[in-house]
Amino acid sequence: MTHENAFGFELTDVEKRRTLPTRYPPYWQVTAYGRAVGYQKYESGRSFWLARTRLKNGNYRQHRLGPTEDDVEAGDFGMTFEEARGEAERWMATSPLNAMATDARPIGSVEHLIASSSCCV
């Protein structure tokens, strides 16, 4: 059973996250064009939320937000996906990298759509 979709991995469900294999590279769920929330899961049982932003030069920068709600050592201090998404948005808005980051746009947005009457006769 895969948890991956066109926009990365489905990370909102704690039970689905628990079934993901441990690995150092984060699993990413795209939240907007150039923005993502990541889930990093270690063999020790520790797991962390990360934020990632795409820069205008094509590189990415990421920032660790804190432990997840399913982290073995977090107790009541672990964040849900929605809390991590809010923290990620705050980090992206206040980070000095914001000036170098690409503009965030909704996933699947279309800026220009030209309809032609001859296309669909």
Phi and psi restraints in degrees (range 20) as a CNS / XPLOR table:
assign (resid 1 and name C) (resid 2 and name N)
       (resid 2 and name CA) (resid 2 and name C) 1.0 -99.2 20.0 2
assign (resid 2 and name N) (resid 2 and name CA)
       (resid 2 and name C) (resid 3 and name N) 1.0 149.0 20.0 2
assign (resid 2 and name C) (resid 3 and name N)
       (resid 3 and name CA) (resid 3 and name C) 1.0 -109.7 20.0 2
assign (resid 3 and name N) (resid 3 and name CA)
       (resid 3 and name C) (resid 4 and name N) 1.0 6.3 20.0 2
assign (resid 3 and name C) (resid 4 and name N)
       (resid 4 and name CA) (resid 4 and name C) 1.0 -87.5 20.0 2
assign (resid 4 and name N) (resid 4 and name CA)
       (resid 4 and name C) (resid 5 and name N) 1.0 143.5 20.0 2
assign (resid 4 and name C) (resid 5 and name N)
       (resid 5 and name CA) (resid 5 and name C) 1.0 -135.8 20.0 2
assign (resid 5 and name N) (resid 5 and name CA)
       (resid 5 and name C) (resid 6 and name N) 1.0 -173.0 20.0 2
assign (resid 5 and name C) (resid 6 and name N)
       (resid 6 and name CA) (resid 6 and name C) 1.0 -62.7 20.0 2
assign (resid 6 and name N) (resid 6 and name CA)
       (resid 6 and name C) (resid 7 and name N) 1.0 -18.9 20.0 2
assign (resid 6 and name C) (resid 7 and name N)
       (resid 7 and name CA) (resid 7 and name C) 1.0 -112.7 20.0 2
assign (resid 7 and name N) (resid 7 and name CA)
       (resid 7 and name C) (resid 8 and name N) 1.0 25.6 20.0 2
assign (resid 7 and name C) (resid 8 and name N)
       (resid 8 and name CA) (resid 8 and name C) 1.0 106.4 20.0 2
assign (resid 8 and name N) (resid 8 and name CA)
       (resid 8 and name C) (resid 9 and name N) 1.0 -142.7 20.0 2
assign (resid 8 and name C) (resid 9 and name N)
       (resid 9 and name CA) (resid 9 and name C) 1.0 -104.0 20.0 2
assign (resid 9 and name N) (resid 9 and name CA)
       (resid 9 and name C) (resid 10 and name N) 1.0 148.6 20.0 2
assign (resid 9 and name C) (resid 10 and name N)
       (resid 10 and name CA) (resid 10 and name C) 1.0 -80.0 20.0 2
assign (resid 10 and name N) (resid 10 and name CA)
       (resid 10 and name C) (resid 11 and name N) 1.0 107.1 20.0 2
assign (resid 10 and name C) (resid 11 and name N)
       (resid 11 and name CA) (resid 11 and name C) 1.0 -111.9 20.0 2
assign (resid 11 and name N) (resid 11 and name CA)
       (resid 11 and name C) (resid 12 and name N) 1.0 2.2 20.0 2
assign (resid 11 and name C) (resid 12 and name N)
       (resid 12 and name CA) (resid 12 and name C) 1.0 -74.3 20.0 2
assign (resid 12 and name N) (resid 12 and name CA)
       (resid 12 and name C) (resid 13 and name N) 1.0 -24.6 20.0 2
assign (resid 12 and name C) (resid 13 and name N)
       (resid 13 and name CA) (resid 13 and name C) 1.0 -98.0 20.0 2
assign (resid 13 and name N) (resid 13 and name CA)
       (resid 13 and name C) (resid 14 and name N) 1.0 118.5 20.0 2
assign (resid 13 and name C) (resid 14 and name N)
       (resid 14 and name CA) (resid 14 and name C) 1.0 -61.7 20.0 2
assign (resid 14 and name N) (resid 14 and name CA)
       (resid 14 and name C) (resid 15 and name N) 1.0 -36.5 20.0 2
assign (resid 14 and name C) (resid 15 and name N)
       (resid 15 and name CA) (resid 15 and name C) 1.0 -67.1 20.0 2
assign (resid 15 and name N) (resid 15 and name CA)
       (resid 15 and name C) (resid 16 and name N) 1.0 -39.2 20.0 2
assign (resid 15 and name C) (resid 16 and name N)
       (resid 16 and name CA) (resid 16 and name C) 1.0 -66.2 20.0 2
assign (resid 16 and name N) (resid 16 and name CA)
       (resid 16 and name C) (resid 17 and name N) 1.0 -39.1 20.0 2
assign (resid 16 and name C) (resid 17 and name N)
       (resid 17 and name CA) (resid 17 and name C) 1.0 -63.2 20.0 2
assign (resid 17 and name N) (resid 17 and name CA)
       (resid 17 and name C) (resid 18 and name N) 1.0 -37.9 20.0 2
assign (resid 17 and name C) (resid 18 and name N)
       (resid 18 and name CA) (resid 18 and name C) 1.0 -62.3 20.0 2
assign (resid 18 and name N) (resid 18 and name CA)
       (resid 18 and name C) (resid 19 and name N) 1.0 -26.7 20.0 2
assign (resid 18 and name C) (resid 19 and name N)
       (resid 19 and name CA) (resid 19 and name C) 1.0 -85.5 20.0 2
assign (resid 19 and name N) (resid 19 and name CA)
       (resid 19 and name C) (resid 20 and name N) 1.0 -9.3 20.0 2
assign (resid 19 and name C) (resid 20 and name N)
       (resid 20 and name CA) (resid 20 and name C) 1.0 -70.1 20.0 2
assign (resid 20 and name N) (resid 20 and name CA)
       (resid 20 and name C) (resid 21 and name N) 1.0 139.2 20.0 2
assign (resid 20 and name C) (resid 21 and name N)
       (resid 21 and name CA) (resid 21 and name C) 1.0 -65.1 20.0 2
assign (resid 21 and name N) (resid 21 and name CA)
       (resid 21 and name C) (resid 22 and name N) 1.0 149.5 20.0 2
assign (resid 21 and name C) (resid 22 and name N)
       (resid 22 and name CA) (resid 22 and name C) 1.0 -68.9 20.0 2
assign (resid 22 and name N) (resid 22 and name CA)
       (resid 22 and name C) (resid 23 and name N) 1.0 145.6 20.0 2
assign (resid 22 and name C) (resid 23 and name N)
       (resid 23 and name CA) (resid 23 and name C) 1.0 -170.1 20.0 2
assign (resid 23 and name N) (resid 23 and name CA)
       (resid 23 and name C) (resid 24 and name N) 1.0 153.5 20.0 2
assign (resid 23 and name C) (resid 24 and name N)
       (resid 24 and name CA) (resid 24 and name C) 1.0 -72.2 20.0 2
assign (resid 24 and name N) (resid 24 and name CA)
       (resid 24 and name C) (resid 25 and name N) 1.0 -47.1 20.0 2
assign (resid 24 and name C) (resid 25 and name N)
       (resid 25 and name CA) (resid 25 and name C) 1.0 -63.9 20.0 2
assign (resid 25 and name N) (resid 25 and name CA)
       (resid 25 and name C) (resid 26 and name N) 1.0 136.3 20.0 2
assign (resid 25 and name C) (resid 26 and name N)
       (resid 26 and name CA) (resid 26 and name C) 1.0 -67.7 20.0 2
assign (resid 26 and name N) (resid 26 and name CA)
       (resid 26 and name C) (resid 27 and name N) 1.0 153.8 20.0 2
assign (resid 26 and name C) (resid 27 and name N)
       (resid 27 and name CA) (resid 27 and name C) 1.0 -87.1 20.0 2
assign (resid 27 and name N) (resid 27 and name CA)
       (resid 27 and name C) (resid 28 and name N) 1.0 134.9 20.0 2
assign (resid 27 and name C) (resid 28 and name N)
       (resid 28 and name CA) (resid 28 and name C) 1.0 -114.8 20.0 2
assign (resid 28 and name N) (resid 28 and name CA)
       (resid 28 and name C) (resid 29 and name N) 1.0 140.3 20.0 2
assign (resid 28 and name C) (resid 29 and name N)
       (resid 29 and name CA) (resid 29 and name C) 1.0 -119.5 20.0 2
assign (resid 29 and name N) (resid 29 and name CA)
       (resid 29 and name C) (resid 30 and name N) 1.0 117.8 20.0 2
assign (resid 29 and name C) (resid 30 and name N)
       (resid 30 and name CA) (resid 30 and name C) 1.0 -71.1 20.0 2
assign (resid 30 and name N) (resid 30 and name CA)
       (resid 30 and name C) (resid 31 and name N) 1.0 130.8 20.0 2
assign (resid 30 and name C) (resid 31 and name N)
       (resid 31 and name CA) (resid 31 and name C) 1.0 -107.4 20.0 2
assign (resid 31 and name N) (resid 31 and name CA)
       (resid 31 and name C) (resid 32 and name N) 1.0 -23.5 20.0 2
assign (resid 31 and name C) (resid 32 and name N)
       (resid 32 and name CA) (resid 32 and name C) 1.0 -164.2 20.0 2
assign (resid 32 and name N) (resid 32 and name CA)
       (resid 32 and name C) (resid 33 and name N) 1.0 163.2 20.0 2
assign (resid 32 and name C) (resid 33 and name N)
       (resid 33 and name CA) (resid 33 and name C) 1.0 -55.6 20.0 2
assign (resid 33 and name N) (resid 33 and name CA)
       (resid 33 and name C) (resid 34 and name N) 1.0 122.6 20.0 2
assign (resid 33 and name C) (resid 34 and name N)
       (resid 34 and name CA) (resid 34 and name C) 1.0 82.5 20.0 2
assign (resid 34 and name N) (resid 34 and name CA)
       (resid 34 and name C) (resid 35 and name N) 1.0 4.7 20.0 2
assign (resid 34 and name C) (resid 35 and name N)
       (resid 35 and name CA) (resid 35 and name C) 1.0 -133.2 20.0 2
assign (resid 35 and name N) (resid 35 and name CA)
       (resid 35 and name C) (resid 36 and name N) 1.0 143.7 20.0 2
assign (resid 35 and name C) (resid 36 and name N)
       (resid 36 and name CA) (resid 36 and name C) 1.0 -155.6 20.0 2
assign (resid 36 and name N) (resid 36 and name CA)
       (resid 36 and name C) (resid 37 and name N) 1.0 154.5 20.0 2
assign (resid 36 and name C) (resid 37 and name N)
       (resid 37 and name CA) (resid 37 and name C) 1.0 -110.4 20.0 2
assign (resid 37 and name N) (resid 37 and name CA)
       (resid 37 and name C) (resid 38 and name N) 1.0 133.3 20.0 2
assign (resid 37 and name C) (resid 38 and name N)
       (resid 38 and name CA) (resid 38 and name C) 1.0 -114.0 20.0 2
assign (resid 38 and name N) (resid 38 and name CA)
       (resid 38 and name C) (resid 39 and name N) 1.0 156.9 20.0 2
assign (resid 38 and name C) (resid 39 and name N)
       (resid 39 and name CA) (resid 39 and name C) 1.0 -126.6 20.0 2
assign (resid 39 and name N) (resid 39 and name CA)
       (resid 39 and name C) (resid 40 and name N) 1.0 117.9 20.0 2
assign (resid 39 and name C) (resid 40 and name N)
       (resid 40 and name CA) (resid 40 and name C) 1.0 -112.1 20.0 2
assign (resid 40 and name N) (resid 40 and name CA)
       (resid 40 and name C) (resid 41 and name N) 1.0 123.0 20.0 2
assign (resid 40 and name C) (resid 41 and name N)
       (resid 41 and name CA) (resid 41 and name C) 1.0 -123.7 20.0 2
assign (resid 41 and name N) (resid 41 and name CA)
       (resid 41 and name C) (resid 42 and name N) 1.0 123.6 20.0 2
assign (resid 41 and name C) (resid 42 and name N)
       (resid 42 and name CA) (resid 42 and name C) 1.0 -105.0 20.0 2
assign (resid 42 and name N) (resid 42 and name CA)
       (resid 42 and name C) (resid 43 and name N) 1.0 158.8 20.0 2
assign (resid 42 and name C) (resid 43 and name N)
       (resid 43 and name CA) (resid 43 and name C) 1.0 -61.8 20.0 2
assign (resid 43 and name N) (resid 43 and name CA)
       (resid 43 and name C) (resid 44 and name N) 1.0 -26.8 20.0 2
assign (resid 43 and name C) (resid 44 and name N)
       (resid 44 and name CA) (resid 44 and name C) 1.0 -68.4 20.0 2
assign (resid 44 and name N) (resid 44 and name CA)
       (resid 44 and name C) (resid 45 and name N) 1.0 -11.9 20.0 2
assign (resid 44 and name C) (resid 45 and name N)
       (resid 45 and name CA) (resid 45 and name C) 1.0 98.8 20.0 2
assign (resid 45 and name N) (resid 45 and name CA)
       (resid 45 and name C) (resid 46 and name N) 1.0 -8.9 20.0 2
assign (resid 45 and name C) (resid 46 and name N)
       (resid 46 and name CA) (resid 46 and name C) 1.0 -74.1 20.0 2
assign (resid 46 and name N) (resid 46 and name CA)
       (resid 46 and name C) (resid 47 and name N) 1.0 146.2 20.0 2
assign (resid 46 and name C) (resid 47 and name N)
       (resid 47 and name CA) (resid 47 and name C) 1.0 -149.1 20.0 2
assign (resid 47 and name N) (resid 47 and name CA)
       (resid 47 and name C) (resid 48 and name N) 1.0 144.0 20.0 2
assign (resid 47 and name C) (resid 48 and name N)
       (resid 48 and name CA) (resid 48 and name C) 1.0 -135.7 20.0 2
assign (resid 48 and name N) (resid 48 and name CA)
       (resid 48 and name C) (resid 49 and name N) 1.0 151.0 20.0 2
assign (resid 48 and name C) (resid 49 and name N)
       (resid 49 and name CA) (resid 49 and name C) 1.0 -92.2 20.0 2
assign (resid 49 and name N) (resid 49 and name CA)
       (resid 49 and name C) (resid 50 and name N) 1.0 143.9 20.0 2
assign (resid 49 and name C) (resid 50 and name N)
       (resid 50 and name CA) (resid 50 and name C) 1.0 -132.2 20.0 2
assign (resid 50 and name N) (resid 50 and name CA)
       (resid 50 and name C) (resid 51 and name N) 1.0 157.3 20.0 2
assign (resid 50 and name C) (resid 51 and name N)
       (resid 51 and name CA) (resid 51 and name C) 1.0 -115.3 20.0 2
assign (resid 51 and name N) (resid 51 and name CA)
       (resid 51 and name C) (resid 52 and name N) 1.0 144.3 20.0 2
assign (resid 51 and name C) (resid 52 and name N)
       (resid 52 and name CA) (resid 52 and name C) 1.0 -134.0 20.0 2
assign (resid 52 and name N) (resid 52 and name CA)
       (resid 52 and name C) (resid 53 and name N) 1.0 137.1 20.0 2
assign (resid 52 and name C) (resid 53 and name N)
       (resid 53 and name CA) (resid 53 and name C) 1.0 -128.5 20.0 2
assign (resid 53 and name N) (resid 53 and name CA)
       (resid 53 and name C) (resid 54 and name N) 1.0 145.8 20.0 2
assign (resid 53 and name C) (resid 54 and name N)
       (resid 54 and name CA) (resid 54 and name C) 1.0 -95.2 20.0 2
assign (resid 54 and name N) (resid 54 and name CA)
       (resid 54 and name C) (resid 55 and name N) 1.0 131.4 20.0 2
assign (resid 54 and name C) (resid 55 and name N)
       (resid 55 and name CA) (resid 55 and name C) 1.0 -90.2 20.0 2
assign (resid 55 and name N) (resid 55 and name CA)
       (resid 55 and name C) (resid 56 and name N) 1.0 161.4 20.0 2
assign (resid 55 and name C) (resid 56 and name N)
       (resid 56 and name CA) (resid 56 and name C) 1.0 -62.3 20.0 2
assign (resid 56 and name N) (resid 56 and name CA)
       (resid 56 and name C) (resid 57 and name N) 1.0 -25.0 20.0 2
assign (resid 56 and name C) (resid 57 and name N)
       (resid 57 and name CA) (resid 57 and name C) 1.0 -83.8 20.0 2
assign (resid 57 and name N) (resid 57 and name CA)
       (resid 57 and name C) (resid 58 and name N) 1.0 2.9 20.0 2
assign (resid 57 and name C) (resid 58 and name N)
       (resid 58 and name CA) (resid 58 and name C) 1.0 94.8 20.0 2
assign (resid 58 and name N) (resid 58 and name CA)
       (resid 58 and name C) (resid 59 and name N) 1.0 -10.3 20.0 2
assign (resid 58 and name C) (resid 59 and name N)
       (resid 59 and name CA) (resid 59 and name C) 1.0 -81.1 20.0 2
assign (resid 59 and name N) (resid 59 and name CA)
       (resid 59 and name C) (resid 60 and name N) 1.0 166.8 20.0 2
assign (resid 59 and name C) (resid 60 and name N)
       (resid 60 and name CA) (resid 60 and name C) 1.0 -119.4 20.0 2
assign (resid 60 and name N) (resid 60 and name CA)
       (resid 60 and name C) (resid 61 and name N) 1.0 151.5 20.0 2
assign (resid 60 and name C) (resid 61 and name N)
       (resid 61 and name CA) (resid 61 and name C) 1.0 -128.2 20.0 2
assign (resid 61 and name N) (resid 61 and name CA)
       (resid 61 and name C) (resid 62 and name N) 1.0 142.1 20.0 2
assign (resid 61 and name C) (resid 62 and name N)
       (resid 62 and name CA) (resid 62 and name C) 1.0 -129.6 20.0 2
assign (resid 62 and name N) (resid 62 and name CA)
       (resid 62 and name C) (resid 63 and name N) 1.0 160.6 20.0 2
assign (resid 62 and name C) (resid 63 and name N)
       (resid 63 and name CA) (resid 63 and name C) 1.0 -143.9 20.0 2
assign (resid 63 and name N) (resid 63 and name CA)
       (resid 63 and name C) (resid 64 and name N) 1.0 130.4 20.0 2
assign (resid 63 and name C) (resid 64 and name N)
       (resid 64 and name CA) (resid 64 and name C) 1.0 -76.6 20.0 2
assign (resid 64 and name N) (resid 64 and name CA)
       (resid 64 and name C) (resid 65 and name N) 1.0 127.9 20.0 2
assign (resid 64 and name C) (resid 65 and name N)
       (resid 65 and name CA) (resid 65 and name C) 1.0 -92.4 20.0 2
assign (resid 65 and name N) (resid 65 and name CA)
       (resid 65 and name C) (resid 66 and name N) 1.0 -36.2 20.0 2
assign (resid 65 and name C) (resid 66 and name N)
       (resid 66 and name CA) (resid 66 and name C) 1.0 150.8 20.0 2
assign (resid 66 and name N) (resid 66 and name CA)
       (resid 66 and name C) (resid 67 and name N) 1.0 -179.9 20.0 2
assign (resid 66 and name C) (resid 67 and name N)
       (resid 67 and name CA) (resid 67 and name C) 1.0 -71.3 20.0 2
assign (resid 67 and name N) (resid 67 and name CA)
       (resid 67 and name C) (resid 68 and name N) 1.0 154.5 20.0 2
assign (resid 67 and name C) (resid 68 and name N)
       (resid 68 and name CA) (resid 68 and name C) 1.0 -87.3 20.0 2
assign (resid 68 and name N) (resid 68 and name CA)
       (resid 68 and name C) (resid 69 and name N) 1.0 167.2 20.0 2
assign (resid 68 and name C) (resid 69 and name N)
       (resid 69 and name CA) (resid 69 and name C) 1.0 -66.6 20.0 2
assign (resid 69 and name N) (resid 69 and name CA)
       (resid 69 and name C) (resid 70 and name N) 1.0 -19.9 20.0 2
assign (resid 69 and name C) (resid 70 and name N)
       (resid 70 and name CA) (resid 70 and name C) 1.0 -100.3 20.0 2
assign (resid 70 and name N) (resid 70 and name CA)
       (resid 70 and name C) (resid 71 and name N) 1.0 10.0 20.0 2
assign (resid 70 and name C) (resid 71 and name N)
       (resid 71 and name CA) (resid 71 and name C) 1.0 -68.5 20.0 2
assign (resid 71 and name N) (resid 71 and name CA)
       (resid 71 and name C) (resid 72 and name N) 1.0 133.9 20.0 2
assign (resid 71 and name C) (resid 72 and name N)
       (resid 72 and name CA) (resid 72 and name C) 1.0 -66.5 20.0 2
assign (resid 72 and name N) (resid 72 and name CA)
       (resid 72 and name C) (resid 73 and name N) 1.0 -21.5 20.0 2
assign (resid 72 and name C) (resid 73 and name N)
       (resid 73 and name CA) (resid 73 and name C) 1.0 -109.4 20.0 2
assign (resid 73 and name N) (resid 73 and name CA)
       (resid 73 and name C) (resid 74 and name N) 1.0 -2.0 20.0 2
assign (resid 73 and name C) (resid 74 and name N)
       (resid 74 and name CA) (resid 74 and name C) 1.0 -77.0 20.0 2
assign (resid 74 and name N) (resid 74 and name CA)
       (resid 74 and name C) (resid 75 and name N) 1.0 -27.5 20.0 2
assign (resid 74 and name C) (resid 75 and name N)
       (resid 75 and name CA) (resid 75 and name C) 1.0 60.5 20.0 2
assign (resid 75 and name N) (resid 75 and name CA)
       (resid 75 and name C) (resid 76 and name N) 1.0 -130.5 20.0 2
assign (resid 75 and name C) (resid 76 and name N)
       (resid 76 and name CA) (resid 76 and name C) 1.0 -84.5 20.0 2
assign (resid 76 and name N) (resid 76 and name CA)
       (resid 76 and name C) (resid 77 and name N) 1.0 4.4 20.0 2
assign (resid 76 and name C) (resid 77 and name N)
       (resid 77 and name CA) (resid 77 and name C) 1.0 -98.6 20.0 2
assign (resid 77 and name N) (resid 77 and name CA)
       (resid 77 and name C) (resid 78 and name N) 1.0 -2.4 20.0 2
assign (resid 77 and name C) (resid 78 and name N)
       (resid 78 and name CA) (resid 78 and name C) 1.0 -73.6 20.0 2
assign (resid 78 and name N) (resid 78 and name CA)
       (resid 78 and name C) (resid 79 and name N) 1.0 147.3 20.0 2
assign (resid 78 and name C) (resid 79 and name N)
       (resid 79 and name CA) (resid 79 and name C) 1.0 -95.7 20.0 2
assign (resid 79 and name N) (resid 79 and name CA)
       (resid 79 and name C) (resid 80 and name N) 1.0 146.2 20.0 2
assign (resid 79 and name C) (resid 80 and name N)
       (resid 80 and name CA) (resid 80 and name C) 1.0 -77.4 20.0 2
assign (resid 80 and name N) (resid 80 and name CA)
       (resid 80 and name C) (resid 81 and name N) 1.0 171.8 20.0 2
assign (resid 80 and name C) (resid 81 and name N)
       (resid 81 and name CA) (resid 81 and name C) 1.0 -59.9 20.0 2
assign (resid 81 and name N) (resid 81 and name CA)
       (resid 81 and name C) (resid 82 and name N) 1.0 -45.0 20.0 2
assign (resid 81 and name C) (resid 82 and name N)
       (resid 82 and name CA) (resid 82 and name C) 1.0 -63.7 20.0 2
assign (resid 82 and name N) (resid 82 and name CA)
       (resid 82 and name C) (resid 83 and name N) 1.0 -39.1 20.0 2
assign (resid 82 and name C) (resid 83 and name N)
       (resid 83 and name CA) (resid 83 and name C) 1.0 -65.1 20.0 2
assign (resid 83 and name N) (resid 83 and name CA)
       (resid 83 and name C) (resid 84 and name N) 1.0 -41.6 20.0 2
assign (resid 83 and name C) (resid 84 and name N)
       (resid 84 and name CA) (resid 84 and name C) 1.0 -65.0 20.0 2
assign (resid 84 and name N) (resid 84 and name CA)
       (resid 84 and name C) (resid 85 and name N) 1.0 -38.6 20.0 2
assign (resid 84 and name C) (resid 85 and name N)
       (resid 85 and name CA) (resid 85 and name C) 1.0 -62.4 20.0 2
assign (resid 85 and name N) (resid 85 and name CA)
       (resid 85 and name C) (resid 86 and name N) 1.0 -41.6 20.0 2
assign (resid 85 and name C) (resid 86 and name N)
       (resid 86 and name CA) (resid 86 and name C) 1.0 -63.0 20.0 2
assign (resid 86 and name N) (resid 86 and name CA)
       (resid 86 and name C) (resid 87 and name N) 1.0 -44.0 20.0 2
assign (resid 86 and name C) (resid 87 and name N)
       (resid 87 and name CA) (resid 87 and name C) 1.0 -62.7 20.0 2
assign (resid 87 and name N) (resid 87 and name CA)
       (resid 87 and name C) (resid 88 and name N) 1.0 -39.8 20.0 2
assign (resid 87 and name C) (resid 88 and name N)
       (resid 88 and name CA) (resid 88 and name C) 1.0 -62.7 20.0 2
assign (resid 88 and name N) (resid 88 and name CA)
       (resid 88 and name C) (resid 89 and name N) 1.0 -43.5 20.0 2
assign (resid 88 and name C) (resid 89 and name N)
       (resid 89 and name CA) (resid 89 and name C) 1.0 -63.8 20.0 2
assign (resid 89 and name N) (resid 89 and name CA)
       (resid 89 and name C) (resid 90 and name N) 1.0 -39.4 20.0 2
assign (resid 89 and name C) (resid 90 and name N)
       (resid 90 and name CA) (resid 90 and name C) 1.0 -65.1 20.0 2
assign (resid 90 and name N) (resid 90 and name CA)
       (resid 90 and name C) (resid 91 and name N) 1.0 -43.2 20.0 2
assign (resid 90 and name C) (resid 91 and name N)
       (resid 91 and name CA) (resid 91 and name C) 1.0 -62.1 20.0 2
assign (resid 91 and name N) (resid 91 and name CA)
       (resid 91 and name C) (resid 92 and name N) 1.0 -45.4 20.0 2
assign (resid 91 and name C) (resid 92 and name N)
       (resid 92 and name CA) (resid 92 and name C) 1.0 -64.4 20.0 2
assign (resid 92 and name N) (resid 92 and name CA)
       (resid 92 and name C) (resid 93 and name N) 1.0 -34.4 20.0 2
assign (resid 92 and name C) (resid 93 and name N)
       (resid 93 and name CA) (resid 93 and name C) 1.0 -76.0 20.0 2
assign (resid 93 and name N) (resid 93 and name CA)
       (resid 93 and name C) (resid 94 and name N) 1.0 -28.7 20.0 2
assign (resid 93 and name C) (resid 94 and name N)
       (resid 94 and name CA) (resid 94 and name C) 1.0 -108.7 20.0 2
assign (resid 94 and name N) (resid 94 and name CA)
       (resid 94 and name C) (resid 95 and name N) 1.0 -7.4 20.0 2
assign (resid 94 and name C) (resid 95 and name N)
       (resid 95 and name CA) (resid 95 and name C) 1.0 -69.2 20.0 2
assign (resid 95 and name N) (resid 95 and name CA)
       (resid 95 and name C) (resid 96 and name N) 1.0 144.3 20.0 2
assign (resid 95 and name C) (resid 96 and name N)
       (resid 96 and name CA) (resid 96 and name C) 1.0 -60.2 20.0 2
assign (resid 96 and name N) (resid 96 and name CA)
       (resid 96 and name C) (resid 97 and name N) 1.0 -20.5 20.0 2
assign (resid 96 and name C) (resid 97 and name N)
       (resid 97 and name CA) (resid 97 and name C) 1.0 -70.9 20.0 2
assign (resid 97 and name N) (resid 97 and name CA)
       (resid 97 and name C) (resid 98 and name N) 1.0 -14.2 20.0 2
assign (resid 97 and name C) (resid 98 and name N)
       (resid 98 and name CA) (resid 98 and name C) 1.0 -54.4 20.0 2
assign (resid 98 and name N) (resid 98 and name CA)
       (resid 98 and name C) (resid 99 and name N) 1.0 -37.4 20.0 2
assign (resid 98 and name C) (resid 99 and name N)
       (resid 99 and name CA) (resid 99 and name C) 1.0 -68.4 20.0 2
assign (resid 99 and name N) (resid 99 and name CA)
       (resid 99 and name C) (resid 100 and name N) 1.0 -24.4 20.0 2
assign (resid 99 and name C) (resid 100 and name N)
       (resid 100 and name CA) (resid 100 and name C) 1.0 -97.8 20.0 2
assign (resid 100 and name N) (resid 100 and name CA)
       (resid 100 and name C) (resid 101 and name N) 1.0 -5.1 20.0 2
assign (resid 100 and name C) (resid 101 and name N)
       (resid 101 and name CA) (resid 101 and name C) 1.0 -83.7 20.0 2
assign (resid 101 and name N) (resid 101 and name CA)
       (resid 101 and name C) (resid 102 and name N) 1.0 152.2 20.0 2
assign (resid 101 and name C) (resid 102 and name N)
       (resid 102 and name CA) (resid 102 and name C) 1.0 -68.9 20.0 2
assign (resid 102 and name N) (resid 102 and name CA)
       (resid 102 and name C) (resid 103 and name N) 1.0 160.2 20.0 2
assign (resid 102 and name C) (resid 103 and name N)
       (resid 103 and name CA) (resid 103 and name C) 1.0 -70.3 20.0 2
assign (resid 103 and name N) (resid 103 and name CA)
       (resid 103 and name C) (resid 104 and name N) 1.0 135.7 20.0 2
assign (resid 103 and name C) (resid 104 and name N)
       (resid 104 and name CA) (resid 104 and name C) 1.0 -78.7 20.0 2
assign (resid 104 and name N) (resid 104 and name CA)
       (resid 104 and name C) (resid 105 and name N) 1.0 134.1 20.0 2
assign (resid 104 and name C) (resid 105 and name N)
       (resid 105 and name CA) (resid 105 and name C) 1.0 -134.0 20.0 2
assign (resid 105 and name N) (resid 105 and name CA)
       (resid 105 and name C) (resid 106 and name N) 1.0 151.0 20.0 2
assign (resid 105 and name C) (resid 106 and name N)
       (resid 106 and name CA) (resid 106 and name C) 1.0 -57.5 20.0 2
assign (resid 106 and name N) (resid 106 and name CA)
       (resid 106 and name C) (resid 107 and name N) 1.0 147.9 20.0 2
assign (resid 106 and name C) (resid 107 and name N)
       (resid 107 and name CA) (resid 107 and name C) 1.0 -65.3 20.0 2
assign (resid 107 and name N) (resid 107 and name CA)
       (resid 107 and name C) (resid 108 and name N) 1.0 132.3 20.0 2
assign (resid 107 and name C) (resid 108 and name N)
       (resid 108 and name CA) (resid 108 and name C) 1.0 80.4 20.0 2
assign (resid 108 and name N) (resid 108 and name CA)
       (resid 108 and name C) (resid 109 and name N) 1.0 12.4 20.0 2
assign (resid 108 and name C) (resid 109 and name N)
       (resid 109 and name CA) (resid 109 and name C) 1.0 -71.2 20.0 2
assign (resid 109 and name N) (resid 109 and name CA)
       (resid 109 and name C) (resid 110 and name N) 1.0 147.3 20.0 2
assign (resid 109 and name C) (resid 110 and name N)
       (resid 110 and name CA) (resid 110 and name C) 1.0 -120.9 20.0 2
assign (resid 110 and name N) (resid 110 and name CA)
       (resid 110 and name C) (resid 111 and name N) 1.0 121.4 20.0 2
assign (resid 110 and name C) (resid 111 and name N)
       (resid 111 and name CA) (resid 111 and name C) 1.0 -84.8 20.0 2
assign (resid 111 and name N) (resid 111 and name CA)
       (resid 111 and name C) (resid 112 and name N) 1.0 -34.9 20.0 2
assign (resid 111 and name C) (resid 112 and name N)
       (resid 112 and name CA) (resid 112 and name C) 1.0 -135.0 20.0 2
assign (resid 112 and name N) (resid 112 and name CA)
       (resid 112 and name C) (resid 113 and name N) 1.0 126.2 20.0 2
assign (resid 112 and name C) (resid 113 and name N)
       (resid 113 and name CA) (resid 113 and name C) 1.0 -132.2 20.0 2
assign (resid 113 and name N) (resid 113 and name CA)
       (resid 113 and name C) (resid 114 and name N) 1.0 116.1 20.0 2
assign (resid 113 and name C) (resid 114 and name N)
       (resid 114 and name CA) (resid 114 and name C) 1.0 -108.1 20.0 2
assign (resid 114 and name N) (resid 114 and name CA)
       (resid 114 and name C) (resid 115 and name N) 1.0 122.7 20.0 2
assign (resid 114 and name C) (resid 115 and name N)
       (resid 115 and name CA) (resid 115 and name C) 1.0 -96.9 20.0 2
assign (resid 115 and name N) (resid 115 and name CA)
       (resid 115 and name C) (resid 116 and name N) 1.0 136.5 20.0 2
assign (resid 115 and name C) (resid 116 and name N)
       (resid 116 and name CA) (resid 116 and name C) 1.0 -119.8 20.0 2
assign (resid 116 and name N) (resid 116 and name CA)
       (resid 116 and name C) (resid 117 and name N) 1.0 131.8 20.0 2
assign (resid 116 and name C) (resid 117 and name N)
       (resid 117 and name CA) (resid 117 and name C) 1.0 -71.3 20.0 2
assign (resid 117 and name N) (resid 117 and name CA)
       (resid 117 and name C) (resid 118 and name N) 1.0 -18.4 20.0 2
assign (resid 117 and name C) (resid 118 and name N)
       (resid 118 and name CA) (resid 118 and name C) 1.0 -87.8 20.0 2
assign (resid 118 and name N) (resid 118 and name CA)
       (resid 118 and name C) (resid 119 and name N) 1.0 -7.7 20.0 2
assign (resid 118 and name C) (resid 119 and name N)
       (resid 119 and name CA) (resid 119 and name C) 1.0 -75.8 20.0 2
assign (resid 119 and name N) (resid 119 and name CA)
       (resid 119 and name C) (resid 120 and name N) 1.0 -27.7 20.0 2
assign (resid 119 and name C) (resid 120 and name N)
       (resid 120 and name CA) (resid 120 and name C) 1.0 -130.3 20.0 2
assign (resid 120 and name N) (resid 120 and name CA)
       (resid 120 and name C) (resid 121 and name N) 1.0 39.4 20.0 2
